[in-house]
Amino acid sequence: MTTQPLSYRMRPRTIDEVISQKHLVGEGGIIRRMVDAKRLSSMILYGPPGIGKTSIASAIAGSTKYMFRTLNAVSNTKKDMQQIVEEGKMSGTVILLLDEIHRLDKAKQDFLLPHLEKGTIILIGATTSNPYHAINPAIRSRTQIFELDLLDTEDVKLAVTRSLEDSERGLGNLNIEIDEDAMDHFTLSAQGDVRSALNALELAALSTKPVDDLVHITLDDAKACMQQTAFLHDKDGDAHYDVMSGFQKSIRGSDVNASLHYLARLIEAGDLVTIARRLLVIAYEDIGLANPQLATRTLNAIISAERLGFPEARIPLANAVIELALSPKSNSAYKSIDNALSDIRKGRSGTVPKHLKDGHYASAEKLGNAVGYQYPHNFPNNIVAQQYLPDTLLDREYFMPTANTKYEAQLDEIYSKIKSLFNKK
């Protein structure tokens, strides 16, 4: 029996066998059009593990009959690349699948670039990292970038079914009976990772003792061979930042169900540090003055979560997320400080008015510093109209309150009265 994993054996041989990714390989898809026209160009395939980057590269080679080679940008050397270039010169063109292309060093990159331009090599780079962040512009400018979609459960089920029926490359030569709930476990727990589902299926098929030549795979067998959900979350990868973004935007948008969904994904990844930091940001950026006490309650929930640790930490975190999602929202404080920072960064600052300057040193009065300063606590309501902004910024207003919530309406009223007092000065 072959030692190659089932997921490797079941890779598509042609474009027609590729599962999903119809936007690329379906009728009218750009990769299919390249293959049909036999006008391939170098490309980068970007997406999570196990969704078909290598499979598409292999299918392109199978459909075009070009020589196909696979290297890893880290573990393979420049000499390995030189050998493939020589093969390309002999055969006319070779397709090189370069895995982890985002980790390609400069020496290997400089070697490959002229051969890409000559067409000796058709490069298909595979990466789980966002190419626009992680890949050198010199490579990006010579390739087309295609993002692959995460496979849904029906796609994974199709891959599993094919492998059970295929006698040449799959498990079709075994007499396998698989319970429906076992099939569901393989397809659902894979979370879109076909490789994970197929390798777990193969382990179940080969480790289950036949009875009267029948291999009967139950739910317990499936659970034993695929014990942990193939959860796609890399703390250093783009999926991590996408989940964080979805988390904050769902809370900002007051969708409590989506907020809890993304919290669950971060909890499942064990990422308490990210959750804590993001919740504090949200409390001040998105809720802010609409519900100022909530920032304190959020901090208390974070402290509780950090002391408890997982799994109990999920409880105070859920409390905070539900309240943040359903709270009134305001970004006026966030926008106000950004308005002030914008002027500073544009060089609009000016000199502090003399009556506000420090007067706690000898001879300050000779310079005119702190002379004429009026102490607000000596006046009614602890307010006195005097100049505080530099001369160059007297017309600037950074605070932009809204009256959407009760507390901010109160602040807006106070702000209007103070402005009126100052304008009479």
WOSULTA-V248732 format. One record per helix or strand of 3 or more residues. SS is the DSSP state (A for helix, B for strand). FROM is the first residue (numbers start at 1). LEN is the number of residues. If there is no record, write none. Layout:
SS;FROM;LEN
SS;FROM;LEN
This chain:
A;6;4
A;15;3
A;22;4
A;30;8
B;43;4
A;53;12
B;67;6
A;78;14
B;94;6
A;101;3
A;106;13
B;121;7
A;131;4
A;137;4
B;144;4
A;153;13
B;176;3
A;180;10
A;194;14
B;214;4
A;219;7
A;238;15
A;256;13
A;272;19
A;293;16
A;313;14
A;332;14
A;354;3
A;365;3
A;376;3
A;380;3
A;391;3
A;406;18
